[in-house]
C-alpha cells in the first residue's frame, strides 16, 4: 500500500465529520432512558399499552415534535415492570412497512385492484352492500371483527352494523382463540370472568399449566413466574416437550386431547383421598355430588391407558395439588382449540373449586387470553353478545342498552348471530352474499385454508379493512379500505387480567389511511346520506373514542364488568391501567378525596359468583375421541401452536420487522422424532411433504425428542399450516380445533 492510500485510510478511520460520524455520538437523555444517539433523543415521552398480545405491557413512547421515534418498556407499569418481548421492542418498526395500505383499492373490470379516492370507495361500499341486502335480505350481509382493534372501535362497528345497517350476523376472530374460555366461565361462574391478577404468578407455590407454552406465547408472564420467591412446583400438561415444559418440575406428556380424562382422574384421586375443601364446596358450589359420582369411572388404569402416562405420574400430580397451599391453574390455546375445549376448561375450573383454590392470592382457574384486546372483544364488540356483557335474547338487556344509547329498542336484534364457522358455511350455502372483514386475515388464519379461500371467492362482495394491502385476504377483496394501526389512533385495550389500558395516537397513518373509528364514521355518513339514521343522533354523539367509552361505561352499570368508576382516559394513565370491575364505589374508603383503585384485584374473594344463587357450578361430560385419529394412510397426529416469541399469528405485522425475521426461520419447519425420521429415511434439514385429507405443505425436517412418536409439530404462523387443519369445532363454544389432526410425512421429491 503506498503512502498516499495509507494516509487516506487513516483519515477515514478517524474522521471527525461525514457519514457515520455524528450519527455515532451519544448523549444522555433527559427522560431516564440512558445514552441515545442524537437522532433518537426525544423531547418528550408518553405511556401506552403494547398492541400485540393480551399481556398488555406498558411501553414508554419516545417523542420528538409529538411523533414517536422510539420506545422502551415502562418500569412503572404493573404488568411488565420494565420488560418487553421482541415484538414489543419492534412495535413501531412494523408501522413503516412499504406494503402499508395507503389508499382505498377497488377491483376493476380487469380483475385488478386499483386506487380510488374515499368518496368512490364509500359510494361503492354503500351501494353494493345495500344492493345485496335489498336483493337477498338484511341477513345476507355479515361482518368479521377482531380482537386487535381498540374497544371503542369494536363497539362502533358492532353498533353500526347491527343497529343501523340491519345486519344480524357478525363474529370476531376471538372465536379462534378465546370462545372456549368465555363459554366455560359463563356456564361455571355465570359470567365471562377470568378471576386472576398477574401477581398470582408470583404468589403461587404450585402452578399448573395445561396446553400453555407460556415461555413463547407470553414471555413477559413467564418472567413473572421466574420472579416467584416460593420455589414453586411447576407442572406442565402438554403432549410436546415445549420450552415451558423444559423448565417445569413435572412434565406430563399427555396424549393429544386426552387432558380431559387426566383431569377427571385427578379429581377422583383428590376425592378418594379426601384432599378437597368440603367447606368451600358446600358454601359456594352446586352439583358436586353428581360430579363426584361421575368421576368414579376414571380409575387409574383407565386414565393411564387413555393419557399414555404412568400411574406414578398421575398420583404425583394429584399429591402436588394437595400439598400446595396456593395452587393456580392456567390454560391457553392447547385447551381452547379443541373438539372438547369447554368441558376441559371446566374440568380445570372444577379442580380449583373443589380444592378451594379460587378468590385468594396465588390461586384460580385462569385462562390467558391471546390477542391484545380479545377481552375487549368479548365484552364490547356486539358480536355474539350484546354490548357490555349483555344478552341479545334478554328483553331487559335490550331495553337497558336502547335507553342508554337513546335509540329505538326495535333496532337491537332479539336473536344471536351465527358463529364464525357458521358464517363461512352460510356463504357456502348461498345465504350470505357480502362480507366485511376488519383487521383479520381469514384466508391465512381460518381452519382448512384451501376451503376457506374457496368460500371467500364465492361472495358477491368482499370488503377487507386492514393496515396492509398485501395480506392473503386483502388480495382476494373487491374493496380494500386502508386502516391506521396501533399507535396511530386513540382508544383502550383490555388485557388478560381484565386491566383496561390506553392506546394513544403518537404517529400519523401513512397516505390516506384512516383510523378504523374514522372509517366507521365515514361509512355512517354515506350509509345515512339519503335517509334519516335509525339510531337518531347516536353517531353524532359518538364523535370520538372517548365519547364512546363513556357510553360503554354506563352500559356496564350494575353488571359484573361495571367500569363506571373510571372517570376518563386520564385516570387510566394515572392508575397504570385499571382492572374491571371498577364501579363508582369500588375500593371506597372513608377519605373525602377519591382514591385510585388498587393496582391488583382478583375476583370471587367473597365466594360469590354470578349465577342467581351466587354459586359456581361443577360441569362435566364424557370425553370424546379425536375426530380424526391417526390411521394407516395418515399415521401421524399433527400438533400446531406458537413457534417463536418473535412471531405473531399470521405474521401480518411481525414479518415486516427485519429484527424479528432474523429471530425465526423464514421457511416452514416440522418437528419430528429422530426415531420416526430414521424409519422414514429423513435426515436433519431434509425437505418433507406433510399431507392431510385437506391439503399438503413442504417443510424442513427438524429432528427433536420434544415430540413423541407418531406426532409432529408445525408452528401456526406459516401460511401453509392451515392447509392441513380440520374443520372440527367444540359444540358449545364453536371454536375451531386447530391442535390435532391426522397427517402423513414423507421425504419430498425436491430432496430425494
Protein Blocks (a to p, Z undefined) as FASTA:
>chain_A
ZZklmmmmmmmmmccbdehilmmpccddfkonajadfklmcfbdcddddfkbmnopacdd
ddeehiafbdcddfkbmklnopacfklmmmmmmmmpfkbcfbdcdddfkopacdddfklm
mmmmmmmmmmmmmmnojklpccdddfkbcfklmmmmmmmmmmmnopabdcdfklmmmmmm
mmmmmmmnopacdfbdfklmmmpcbdcdehiafklmmmmlmmmmmmpmnlpacddddfbd
cfklmmpmbdcdddehilmmmmmmmmmmmmmnopacfklmmmmpghklmmmmmmmmmcfk
lmmmmnopafklmmmmmmmmmmpmbdcddddfklmmccklmmmmmmmmmmmmmnopghia
hiajddddfbfmlmmmmmmnopmbcehhiafklmklmmmmmmmnopafklpccbdcddfk
lmmmmmmnopambdcdehiafklmpghkllmmmmmmmpmbdcdddfbfkbmklmmpmbdc
ddddehiagcddddfkopacddddfbdcehjbccfklmmmmmmmmmmmmpccfkljmmmm
mmbfklmmmmmmmmmgopaklcklpmblmlmmmnnpaaddddfkgoiafbfbdcdddfbd
cehklopafbfnopacdddddddddfbdcdfklmcccddddfbfkbghjlmmmmmpmklm
mmpcfbdcddddfklmmmnopaehiacddddfkbccdddddddfkbcehiacddfkbmkl
mmmpccdddfklopacfkbccddddddfklZZ
